Amino acid sequence: MKWLVSLTVACCFASGFGFAQDVDPWQKKKADSFRPLSDAQKAAIENAVPAQAVATPKKERRILMFYRCEGFIHGSIPYGNFAVESMAKKTKAFTVDLADTYDVFTPENLAKYDLILLNNTTHMQFQTPAQQNAFLDFIMNGKGLAGFHAASDNFGRHPDCRAIVGGEFAGHPWNAGGTWAFKLNDPDHVLNKAFEGKGFWHTDEIYQYNPETYVGTKTLRVLVSLDMKQDAVSKLINDGPREVPVSWLRTAGKGRVFYTNFGHREDTFSKPMILRHMLDGIQYALGDLDADATPTDQAGAKPMALAPDKTN
């Protein structure tokens, strides 16, 4: 009898241990990291979302919004998810499905979508080559990719995917508690209409990019960058003058890409001009808003809109 009891306990323990091994650790990390939005926070986002989209959709559009993290987990992810869901509800420009498991990256599933939106994903690692190929084929064959903030902190094992985004995270001298100056590299560009032709100050965490993997202005059309003429911004680096891009667009094969580094902070998703910029970029990547993606180097020099002087 004692032997039977011991065997039963051992089998139950082994079964339980096997079950635990099968649990996705991301699900626990997500539960520990994300706080439900309050009614006031939801209202602030809903009020900041544009009343309507700039472009009329050419057909019904559907977005796959992916938010899984293998690295740092941004607490702003639920805010970004809710903001895009609110855009869908308010503007009717698209519908959106949220996902955080890699099994969504199959040709059959992706065929339902027009855009993959990476909301603060970090260290994405596809589980199979087929998933990586499905992601790449989706974009290169004519669909869209958009990314918020940490979408550039991904694909260490997938350099082709990293190159499509355009830049790779390499630190953030401009931290989340600071208010930084931003210039418009192309004030008249349709994706910069949110800023009304003016540079601005905004509180958020801003990345610099790995110079060895940043694809550069021969490929990207840079829209917004840090205004290094402001001492509050330039004093945080000591390696000489350089550009630090913040938002850009590009083509990739037959597809379209929009990326913005805005979105580290929760309250970024309740800023009307940032949400308008994001929505316009999403509509470009969907294929509904025509926007010039000629790389900056080929487009030629344009007068920039600098941030107003400010004493910090």
C-alpha positions as a Markdown table, in Angstrom:
| # | Residue | x | y | z |
|---|---|---|---|---|
| 1 | Met | 0.0 | 0.0 | 0.0 |
| 2 | Lys | 2.8 | 2.4 | 0.9 |
| 3 | Trp | 4.4 | 1.6 | -2.4 |
| 4 | Leu | 1.2 | 2.4 | -4.3 |
| 5 | Val | 0.8 | 5.7 | -2.5 |
| 6 | Ser | 4.4 | 6.7 | -3.2 |
| 7 | Leu | 4.0 | 5.8 | -6.8 |
| 8 | Thr | 0.8 | 7.8 | -7.1 |
| 9 | Val | 2.5 | 10.8 | -5.5 |
| 10 | Ala | 5.5 | 10.5 | -7.7 |
| 11 | Cys | 3.4 | 10.3 | -10.9 |
| 12 | Cys | 1.3 | 13.3 | -9.9 |
| 13 | Phe | 4.5 | 15.3 | -9.2 |
| 14 | Ala | 6.0 | 14.3 | -12.5 |
| 15 | Ser | 2.8 | 15.2 | -14.3 |
| 16 | Gly | 2.6 | 18.5 | -12.6 |
| 17 | Phe | 6.2 | 19.2 | -13.3 |
| 18 | Gly | 5.7 | 18.4 | -17.0 |
| 19 | Phe | 2.6 | 20.7 | -17.1 |
| 20 | Ala | 4.6 | 23.5 | -15.6 |
| 21 | Gln | 7.3 | 23.1 | -18.3 |
| 22 | Asp | 4.6 | 23.6 | -20.9 |
| 23 | Val | 3.3 | 26.9 | -19.5 |
| 24 | Asp | 4.4 | 29.9 | -21.5 |
| 25 | Pro | 6.5 | 32.1 | -19.1 |
| 26 | Trp | 5.4 | 35.2 | -21.0 |
| 27 | Gln | 1.9 | 34.8 | -19.7 |
| 28 | Lys | 3.0 | 35.1 | -16.1 |
| 29 | Lys | 5.4 | 38.0 | -16.8 |
| 30 | Lys | 2.5 | 39.8 | -18.6 |
| 31 | Ala | 0.2 | 39.3 | -15.7 |
| 32 | Asp | 2.8 | 40.6 | -13.3 |
| 33 | Ser | 3.7 | 43.6 | -15.4 |
| 34 | Phe | 0.4 | 45.0 | -16.8 |
| 35 | Arg | -2.0 | 47.0 | -14.7 |
| 36 | Pro | -5.6 | 47.5 | -15.9 |
| 37 | Leu | -6.3 | 51.0 | -17.2 |
| 38 | Ser | -8.6 | 53.1 | -15.1 |
| 39 | Asp | -11.7 | 54.7 | -16.5 |
| 40 | Ala | -10.0 | 58.1 | -16.4 |
| 41 | Gln | -7.0 | 56.7 | -18.3 |
| 42 | Lys | -9.2 | 55.2 | -20.9 |
| 43 | Ala | -11.1 | 58.4 | -21.3 |
| 44 | Ala | -7.9 | 60.4 | -21.7 |
| 45 | Ile | -6.8 | 58.1 | -24.6 |
| 46 | Glu | -10.2 | 58.1 | -26.2 |
| 47 | Asn | -10.4 | 61.9 | -26.1 |
| 48 | Ala | -6.9 | 62.2 | -27.7 |
| 49 | Val | -7.6 | 59.8 | -30.6 |
| 50 | Pro | -8.4 | 61.7 | -33.8 |
| 51 | Ala | -12.1 | 62.0 | -34.6 |
| 52 | Gln | -11.5 | 60.6 | -38.1 |
| 53 | Ala | -8.8 | 59.2 | -40.2 |
| 54 | Val | -7.1 | 61.4 | -42.9 |
| 55 | Ala | -7.6 | 58.8 | -45.6 |
| 56 | Thr | -10.7 | 56.8 | -46.6 |
| 57 | Pro | -9.8 | 53.1 | -46.5 |
| 58 | Lys | -9.6 | 51.6 | -50.0 |
| 59 | Lys | -11.1 | 48.4 | -48.6 |
| 60 | Glu | -11.8 | 46.9 | -45.2 |
| 61 | Arg | -8.6 | 46.8 | -43.3 |
| 62 | Arg | -7.5 | 44.5 | -40.5 |
| 63 | Ile | -4.5 | 44.9 | -38.2 |
| 64 | Leu | -2.6 | 42.2 | -36.3 |
| 65 | Met | -1.2 | 44.0 | -33.2 |
| 66 | Phe | 1.6 | 42.0 | -31.6 |
| 67 | Tyr | 2.9 | 42.9 | -28.1 |
| 68 | Arg | 4.9 | 40.0 | -26.8 |
| 69 | Cys | 8.2 | 40.7 | -25.0 |
| 70 | Glu | 11.2 | 38.4 | -24.4 |
| 71 | Gly | 13.2 | 41.2 | -23.0 |
| 72 | Phe | 12.2 | 44.4 | -21.1 |
| 73 | Ile | 8.4 | 44.7 | -20.7 |
| 74 | His | 7.0 | 48.3 | -21.1 |
| 75 | Gly | 4.1 | 49.1 | -18.9 |
| 76 | Ser | 2.8 | 51.3 | -21.6 |
| 77 | Ile | 1.8 | 48.3 | -23.8 |
| 78 | Pro | -1.8 | 48.1 | -22.6 |
| 79 | Tyr | -2.1 | 51.9 | -23.3 |
| 80 | Gly | -0.9 | 51.4 | -26.8 |
| 81 | Asn | -3.2 | 48.5 | -27.4 |
| 82 | Phe | -6.1 | 50.5 | -26.1 |
| 83 | Ala | -5.2 | 53.5 | -28.2 |
| 84 | Val | -5.1 | 51.5 | -31.4 |
| 85 | Glu | -8.4 | 49.8 | -30.5 |
| 86 | Ser | -9.9 | 53.2 | -29.8 |
| 87 | Met | -8.6 | 54.4 | -33.2 |
| 88 | Ala | -10.4 | 51.5 | -34.9 |
| 89 | Lys | -13.6 | 52.1 | -33.0 |
| 90 | Lys | -13.6 | 55.9 | -33.5 |
| 91 | Thr | -12.4 | 56.3 | -37.1 |
| 92 | Lys | -13.7 | 53.0 | -38.6 |
| 93 | Ala | -10.4 | 53.0 | -40.7 |
| 94 | Phe | -9.6 | 49.4 | -39.7 |
| 95 | Thr | -10.3 | 46.6 | -37.2 |
| 96 | Val | -7.6 | 45.3 | -34.9 |
| 97 | Asp | -6.8 | 41.9 | -33.3 |
| 98 | Leu | -4.4 | 41.6 | -30.4 |
| 99 | Ala | -1.9 | 38.7 | -30.3 |
| 100 | Asp | 1.1 | 37.7 | -28.1 |
| 101 | Thr | 1.9 | 34.2 | -29.3 |
| 102 | Tyr | 4.1 | 33.3 | -32.3 |
| 103 | Asp | 1.6 | 30.9 | -33.7 |
| 104 | Val | -0.1 | 33.8 | -35.4 |
| 105 | Phe | 2.8 | 34.0 | -37.9 |
| 106 | Thr | 1.6 | 31.6 | -40.6 |
| 107 | Pro | 0.8 | 32.4 | -44.2 |
| 108 | Glu | -2.8 | 31.2 | -43.6 |
| 109 | Asn | -3.4 | 33.4 | -40.6 |
| 110 | Leu | -1.5 | 36.5 | -42.0 |
| 111 | Ala | -3.6 | 36.4 | -45.1 |
| 112 | Lys | -6.4 | 37.9 | -43.1 |
| 113 | Tyr | -4.4 | 41.0 | -42.3 |
| 114 | Asp | -3.2 | 44.1 | -44.0 |
| 115 | Leu | -0.7 | 45.2 | -41.3 |
| 116 | Ile | 1.4 | 43.8 | -38.5 |
| 117 | Leu | 1.8 | 46.4 | -35.7 |
| 118 | Leu | 4.6 | 45.8 | -33.2 |
| 119 | Asn | 3.6 | 47.5 | -30.0 |
| 120 | Asn | 6.7 | 47.8 | -27.8 |
| 121 | Thr | 7.8 | 44.2 | -28.5 |
| 122 | Thr | 11.3 | 43.3 | -27.3 |
| 123 | His | 13.8 | 40.6 | -28.3 |
| 124 | Met | 11.3 | 38.8 | -30.6 |
| 125 | Gln | 12.5 | 35.4 | -31.6 |
| 126 | Phe | 10.5 | 33.3 | -34.0 |
| 127 | Gln | 10.2 | 29.7 | -32.9 |
| 128 | Thr | 10.6 | 28.3 | -36.4 |
| 129 | Pro | 12.0 | 29.4 | -39.8 |
| 130 | Ala | 8.5 | 29.1 | -41.2 |
| 131 | Gln | 7.3 | 31.9 | -38.8 |
| 132 | Gln | 10.1 | 34.2 | -39.8 |
| 133 | Asn | 9.5 | 33.5 | -43.5 |
| 134 | Ala | 5.8 | 34.2 | -43.1 |
| 135 | Phe | 6.6 | 37.6 | -41.4 |
| 136 | Leu | 9.0 | 38.6 | -44.1 |
| 137 | Asp | 6.9 | 37.4 | -47.0 |
| 138 | Phe | 3.9 | 39.3 | -45.6 |
| 139 | Ile | 5.7 | 42.6 | -45.9 |
| 140 | Met | 7.8 | 42.0 | -48.9 |
| 141 | Asn | 4.8 | 40.9 | -51.0 |
| 142 | Gly | 2.9 | 44.1 | -50.4 |
| 143 | Lys | 1.5 | 44.3 | -46.9 |
| 144 | Gly | 2.5 | 46.7 | -44.1 |
| 145 | Leu | 4.6 | 46.8 | -40.9 |
| 146 | Ala | 4.3 | 49.5 | -38.2 |
| 147 | Gly | 6.2 | 49.8 | -34.9 |
| 148 | Phe | 6.0 | 51.8 | -31.7 |
| 149 | His | 9.0 | 52.5 | -29.5 |
| 150 | Ala | 10.7 | 49.1 | -28.6 |
| 151 | Ala | 9.7 | 47.6 | -32.0 |
| 152 | Ser | 13.4 | 48.5 | -32.8 |
| 153 | Asp | 14.6 | 46.3 | -29.9 |
| 154 | Asn | 14.0 | 43.1 | -31.7 |
| 155 | Phe | 15.2 | 40.3 | -34.0 |
| 156 | Gly | 18.8 | 39.8 | -32.7 |
| 157 | Arg | 18.6 | 36.4 | -34.3 |
| 158 | His | 16.8 | 37.5 | -37.4 |
| 159 | Pro | 18.9 | 40.2 | -39.1 |
| 160 | Asp | 16.6 | 40.4 | -42.2 |
| 161 | Cys | 13.6 | 41.2 | -40.0 |
| 162 | Arg | 15.7 | 43.8 | -38.0 |
| 163 | Ala | 16.8 | 45.5 | -41.3 |
| 164 | Ile | 13.2 | 45.9 | -42.4 |
| 165 | Val | 12.4 | 47.9 | -39.2 |
| 166 | Gly | 15.4 | 50.0 | -40.0 |
| 167 | Gly | 17.2 | 50.6 | -36.7 |
| 168 | Glu | 18.4 | 48.6 | -33.7 |
| 169 | Phe | 18.2 | 49.8 | -30.1 |
| 170 | Ala | 21.6 | 50.9 | -28.6 |
| 171 | Gly | 20.7 | 52.7 | -25.4 |
| 172 | His | 18.7 | 55.7 | -24.5 |
| 173 | Pro | 20.7 | 58.7 | -23.2 |
| 174 | Trp | 17.4 | 60.6 | -23.4 |
| 175 | Asn | 15.5 | 59.0 | -20.5 |
| 176 | Ala | 11.8 | 58.7 | -19.9 |
| 177 | Gly | 11.8 | 61.5 | -17.2 |
| 178 | Gly | 13.2 | 64.1 | -19.5 |
| 179 | Thr | 11.5 | 66.5 | -21.9 |
| 180 | Trp | 13.3 | 66.6 | -25.2 |
| 181 | Ala | 13.4 | 68.8 | -28.3 |
| 182 | Phe | 12.3 | 67.4 | -31.6 |
| 183 | Lys | 12.7 | 68.8 | -35.1 |
| 184 | Leu | 10.8 | 67.9 | -38.2 |
| 185 | Asn | 13.1 | 66.8 | -40.9 |
| 186 | Asp | 10.4 | 67.2 | -43.5 |
| 187 | Pro | 7.8 | 69.7 | -42.2 |
| 188 | Asp | 5.5 | 69.4 | -45.2 |
| 189 | His | 5.4 | 65.6 | -45.3 |
| 190 | Val | 1.9 | 64.2 | -45.0 |
| 191 | Leu | 2.9 | 62.0 | -42.0 |
| 192 | Asn | 4.1 | 65.1 | -40.2 |
| 193 | Lys | 0.8 | 67.0 | -40.5 |
| 194 | Ala | 0.1 | 66.3 | -36.8 |
| 195 | Phe | 2.8 | 68.7 | -35.8 |
| 196 | Glu | 1.6 | 71.6 | -38.0 |
| 197 | Gly | 5.0 | 72.4 | -39.4 |
| 198 | Lys | 6.6 | 73.1 | -36.0 |
| 199 | Gly | 9.3 | 71.4 | -34.0 |
| 200 | Phe | 8.2 | 70.6 | -30.4 |
| 201 | Trp | 9.1 | 69.4 | -27.0 |
| 202 | His | 7.8 | 66.1 | -25.6 |
| 203 | Thr | 8.5 | 63.9 | -22.6 |
| 204 | Asp | 9.4 | 60.3 | -23.5 |
| 205 | Glu | 12.3 | 57.9 | -23.7 |
| 206 | Ile | 14.3 | 58.2 | -26.9 |
| 207 | Tyr | 16.6 | 55.6 | -28.4 |
| 208 | Gln | 19.8 | 55.9 | -30.2 |
| 209 | Tyr | 20.6 | 53.2 | -32.8 |
| 210 | Asn | 23.4 | 50.7 | -33.4 |
| 211 | Pro | 25.4 | 52.4 | -36.2 |
| 212 | Glu | 26.5 | 49.0 | -37.5 |
| 213 | Thr | 22.9 | 47.9 | -38.2 |
| 214 | Tyr | 21.0 | 51.1 | -38.7 |
| 215 | Val | 20.0 | 51.1 | -42.4 |
| 216 | Gly | 20.3 | 54.9 | -42.7 |
| 217 | Thr | 19.0 | 57.7 | -44.8 |
| 218 | Lys | 19.9 | 55.9 | -48.1 |
| 219 | Thr | 16.9 | 53.7 | -47.3 |
| 220 | Leu | 14.7 | 55.6 | -44.8 |
| 221 | Arg | 12.7 | 58.8 | -45.2 |
| 222 | Val | 13.3 | 60.3 | -41.8 |
| 223 | Leu | 10.4 | 62.4 | -40.6 |
| 224 | Val | 11.2 | 63.5 | -37.0 |
| 225 | Ser | 14.5 | 63.5 | -35.1 |
| 226 | Leu | 16.0 | 64.9 | -32.0 |
| 227 | Asp | 16.9 | 68.6 | -32.2 |
| 228 | Met | 20.5 | 68.6 | -31.3 |
| 229 | Lys | 20.7 | 72.4 | -31.5 |
| 230 | Gln | 19.1 | 72.4 | -28.0 |
| 231 | Asp | 21.7 | 72.0 | -25.3 |
| 232 | Ala | 19.3 | 69.9 | -23.2 |
| 233 | Val | 19.5 | 67.3 | -25.9 |
| 234 | Ser | 23.0 | 67.4 | -27.2 |
| 235 | Lys | 24.8 | 67.6 | -23.8 |
| 236 | Leu | 23.8 | 63.9 | -23.2 |
| 237 | Ile | 26.3 | 62.6 | -25.8 |
| 238 | Asn | 30.0 | 63.4 | -26.2 |
| 239 | Asp | 30.8 | 61.8 | -29.5 |
| 240 | Gly | 30.3 | 64.8 | -31.7 |
| 241 | Pro | 27.4 | 66.0 | -33.9 |
| 242 | Arg | 25.1 | 63.4 | -35.2 |
| 243 | Glu | 21.5 | 62.8 | -36.2 |
| 244 | Val | 19.2 | 60.7 | -34.0 |
| 245 | Pro | 16.1 | 59.8 | -36.0 |
| 246 | Val | 12.8 | 59.3 | -34.1 |
| 247 | Ser | 10.2 | 58.5 | -36.8 |
| 248 | Trp | 10.6 | 57.3 | -40.3 |
| 249 | Leu | 8.9 | 55.5 | -43.2 |
| 250 | Arg | 10.3 | 53.3 | -46.0 |
| 251 | Thr | 9.3 | 50.7 | -48.6 |
| 252 | Ala | 10.4 | 47.1 | -48.3 |
| 253 | Gly | 9.9 | 45.1 | -51.4 |
| 254 | Lys | 6.3 | 45.8 | -52.3 |
| 255 | Gly | 5.4 | 46.6 | -48.7 |
| 256 | Arg | 5.4 | 49.7 | -46.5 |
| 257 | Val | 7.0 | 50.4 | -43.1 |
| 258 | Phe | 6.3 | 53.1 | -40.5 |
| 259 | Tyr | 8.2 | 53.3 | -37.3 |
| 260 | Thr | 8.2 | 55.8 | -34.4 |
| 261 | Asn | 10.2 | 55.8 | -31.3 |
| 262 | Phe | 7.5 | 57.5 | -29.3 |
| 263 | Gly | 5.6 | 55.3 | -26.9 |
| 264 | His | 7.7 | 54.4 | -23.9 |
| 265 | Arg | 5.6 | 56.4 | -21.4 |
| 266 | Glu | 2.0 | 55.5 | -20.7 |
| 267 | Asp | 0.9 | 59.1 | -21.1 |
| 268 | Thr | 2.4 | 59.3 | -24.6 |
| 269 | Phe | -0.8 | 57.5 | -25.7 |
| 270 | Ser | -3.0 | 60.4 | -24.5 |
| 271 | Lys | -1.2 | 63.1 | -26.5 |
| 272 | Pro | -3.3 | 64.1 | -29.5 |
| 273 | Met | -0.5 | 65.1 | -31.8 |
| 274 | Ile | 1.4 | 61.8 | -31.2 |
| 275 | Leu | -1.7 | 59.7 | -31.8 |
| 276 | Arg | -2.4 | 61.6 | -35.0 |
| 277 | His | 1.2 | 61.0 | -36.1 |
| 278 | Met | 0.8 | 57.3 | -35.3 |
| 279 | Leu | -2.6 | 57.0 | -37.0 |
| 280 | Asp | -1.3 | 58.6 | -40.2 |
| 281 | Gly | 1.7 | 56.3 | -40.2 |
| 282 | Ile | -0.6 | 53.3 | -39.7 |
| 283 | Gln | -2.7 | 54.4 | -42.6 |
| 284 | Tyr | 0.4 | 54.8 | -44.8 |
| 285 | Ala | 1.6 | 51.3 | -43.9 |
| 286 | Leu | -1.9 | 49.9 | -44.6 |
| 287 | Gly | -1.7 | 51.4 | -48.1 |
| 288 | Asp | -4.5 | 53.9 | -47.6 |
| 289 | Leu | -2.6 | 57.1 | -47.2 |
| 290 | Asp | -0.3 | 58.1 | -50.0 |
| 291 | Ala | 3.0 | 59.3 | -48.6 |
| 292 | Asp | 6.4 | 60.0 | -50.2 |
| 293 | Ala | 8.8 | 57.2 | -49.1 |
| 294 | Thr | 11.7 | 58.4 | -51.2 |
| 295 | Pro | 14.8 | 57.9 | -49.0 |
| 296 | Thr | 16.1 | 61.1 | -47.4 |
| 297 | Asp | 19.4 | 61.0 | -49.3 |
| 298 | Gln | 17.5 | 60.9 | -52.7 |
| 299 | Ala | 14.9 | 63.4 | -51.7 |
| 300 | Gly | 17.4 | 66.1 | -51.2 |
| 301 | Ala | 17.9 | 68.6 | -48.4 |
| 302 | Lys | 14.8 | 70.2 | -47.0 |
| 303 | Pro | 14.3 | 73.1 | -44.6 |
| 304 | Met | 13.8 | 71.7 | -41.1 |
| 305 | Ala | 11.5 | 72.9 | -38.4 |
| 306 | Leu | 13.4 | 73.2 | -35.2 |
| 307 | Ala | 12.0 | 73.1 | -31.7 |
| 308 | Pro | 11.3 | 76.5 | -30.0 |
| 309 | Asp | 14.1 | 77.6 | -27.6 |
| 310 | Lys | 13.4 | 76.5 | -24.1 |
| 311 | Thr | 15.4 | 76.9 | -20.9 |
| 312 | Asn | 15.6 | 73.6 | -18.9 |
